[in-house]
Structures are given as C-alpha cells and as structure tokens.
Amino acid sequence: MQSRGQVGRMTTSHTTPADAEARRAVAPVICYPVSTLPAPDLDLYARARDGAVKVGEWIAAPREAAHFRVAAGQFFRITSIEGPQVGDLNLWNAADPSERFYSGKTRALHGSHLSTGDRMWSSFPHLRPMATITADTLDWYGVDEFGGRVHDVIGTRCDPHTHHLLSGEDYHHCCHSNLTRAYADATGLPVRDAAREVHDVLNVFMCTGFTRDTGQYFMKASPVRPGDYLEFFAEIDLLGVLSACPGGDCGSEHSSDTAPCHPLLIEAFAPAAGALDGWVSPPRNGYSGTHGR
C-alpha cells in the first residue's frame, strides 16, 4: 500500500523501536544561530529613505519578466498593481554575475520566509548581503492555520523542465523561462547560456508552506492586494530580474495560461546626498579560500 499520497513512497515495514518516543522528543537546535551576524541599521535606512527620489521604474508584464539595475545605497520596491500577483526575483552582482542570490543559505540563516530586517545573501565564495528588506506591507500575515507564510525561499521557481516531466507539454512562460529571456535581454547572452545563469529565487508575495501530514511543499492564494509592496535596500550594485508568475496569485496552479495574472511594478529610489554617511557596502566574505590546503 502506498503511503502519504506520493508515488513511489511506501509504508515502512520496519519495527518501531522501544525508545521511539524518546528519540522524537529530542529538542531541536538552530543550525545557524545568527546572534553574531552584523545587523542591518534599519534606523539609518529609514532616515535615508525619507526624502529619497524616484530614479527608475520598470513593469513586469503578466507571464513575463523585467530586468532592472539598482546602485548600492539605493532602494527598490516591488508593488502589486491591478490585482493579486506573485513574482520570482533573481539578483546578481551587476559587475560580477558569478555572485548571485543564494536562496538556500538565506533560508538557513533567516528561515523559510523573509520579511523586514532579513537579508538576501550571495553565493560562495562571496557570501555577503546583497539586499536588505526594509518594508513589507504583508508583515501582518504571520503564520496561518495551514502553516502558510509569505515571501518564501523554499520553492525553486516554476520551470519548463518540471512542467514537461509532469505533463509532457512544452510551456514557455514558466518563471524560469521568463527570467531567462529577461536576463538574456539584460546581458546580451544567448538564451541557452542565460538559462544556466538563472537560479533559485525569492518568491515575492507567494504564500507557501509544508503540509503537516506529507511534508509536501504547498502554495495557496496570496493575500497580496494592489498597493502592497516589498521594499529593499541595495547593499551592492545589483542586476535584478523579476517574473510575474503565470500562476497569478498561485491559488490553483503556477504554470497556466488561464489563471488571472497582473503586472508587477518595480521602482528604484536614491537617497539624498549625505543621507547614508557612515554606511559602506559590505565586503566579500573573509574566508581564506584555502580549504585546508
């Protein structure tokens, strides 16, 4: 008999040990205590944001992606407009694409979902903050009765390979493909090369969690509404790509030509001269890189 509703996963046939409950009762330990992490100066960022002027605007059209650039020390905001919509966000160092957002390490440091004060960390060997979340109009949502939270770093991004694996169909507006086209437009790379540069994302506005019975990744209709936004402080010069997911609010499916979809607005803001006095862009990680040899 198959177990937990998943193909290929069978009911265990092994005997439960006498000390099973004692083993289960062992208290968890946080893998990466973050008390020694340098904390962002949110008060400084808030003062710098006051009086900042808009210096850029981009639109990620429904089932498409947009690319944008933000200088270190600027802010960028992603806003839901016209209707509930989730987005997939990739970030790169604007001058060095080998440094990119590392969703797995961000998840290990901050948790499965991000909000104000959390940071988007970059890949090895750089491992430094790329952007800090400074405002989140959905911070009220918290955790719902299903274990759902907003803005996840769990899911990878909807992609045409998994879609084809499950359906046998080609679909070209999965977020992976949207991000690929936009990154190719931003860099001039051929699409096949750009596809290899696209990486795991911050799922902006997406409401997700894990089912308690099977442990499967789930999504549900996002609580985002027009006017809601997630705002970031750029810690380094950034190239960003944002896909307006073909699943719309992801309340039913995430690769769809029928789900209601809406655009997402991206804006950049530059603080006044002197507003960030004392702030410096974070250096690359200080590890020697010798790996013991």
Residue, then its C-alpha position, 0 to 999 in steps of 0.5 A: m500500500q502506498s503511503r502519504g499520497q506520493v508515488g513511489r513512497m511506501t509504508t515502512s515495514h520496519t519495527t518501531p523501536a522501544d525508545a521511539e518516543a524518546r528519540r522524537a522528543v529530542a529538542p531541536v537546535i538552530c543550525y545557524p544561530v545568527s546572534t553574531l551576524p552584523a545587523p542591518d541599521l534599519d534606523l539609518y535606512a529609514r532616515a535615508r529613505d525619507g526624502a529619497v527620489k524616484v530614479g527608475e521604474w520598470i513593469a513586469a508584464p503578466r507571464e513575463a519578466a523585467h530586468f532592472r539595475v539598482a546602485a548600492g545605497q539605493f532602494f527598490r520596491i516591488t508593488s502589486i498593481e491591478g490585482p493579486q500577483v506573485g513574482d520570482l526575483n533573481l539578483w546578481n552582482a551587476a559587475d560580477p554575475s558569478e555572485r548571485f542570490y543564494s536562496g538556500k543559505t538565506r533560508a538557513l540563516h533567516g528561515s523559510h520566509l523573509s520579511t523586514g530586517d532579513r537579508m538576501w545573501s550571495s553565493f560562495p565564495h562571496l557570501r555577503p548581503m546583497a539586499t536588505i528588506t526594509a518594508d513589507t506591507l504583508d508583515w501582518y500575515g504571520v503564520d496561518e492555520f495551514g502553516g502558510r507564510v509569505h515571501d518564501v525561499i523554499g520553492t525553486r521557481c516554476d520551470p519548463h523542465t518540471h512542467h514537461l516531466l509532469s505533463g509532457e507539454d512544452y510551456h514557455h512562460c514558466c518563471h524560469s523561462n521568463l527570467t531567462r529571456a529577461y536576463a538574456d535581454a539584460t546581458g546580451l547572452p544567448v538564451r541557452d547560456a542565460a538559462r544556466e545563469v538563472h537560479d533559485v529565487l525569492n518568491v515575492f508575495m507567494c504564500t507557501g508552506f509544508t503540509r503537516d501530514t506529507g511534508q509536501y511543499f504547498m502554495k495557496a492564494s496570496p493575500v497580496r492586494p494592489g498597493d502592497y509592496l516589498e521594499f529593499f535596500a541595495e547593499i551592492d550594485l545589483l542586476g535584478v530580474l523579476s517574473a510575474c508568475p503565470g500562476g497569478d496569485c498561485g491559488s490553483e496552479h503556477s504554470s497556466d495560461t488561464a489563471p488571472c495574472h497582473p503586472l508587477l511594478i518595480e521602482a528604484f529610489a536614491p537617497a539624498a546626498g549625505a543621507l547614508d554617511g557612515w554606511v559602506s557596502p559590505p565586503r566579500n566574505g573573509y574566508s581564506g579560500t584555502h580549504g585546508r590546503 
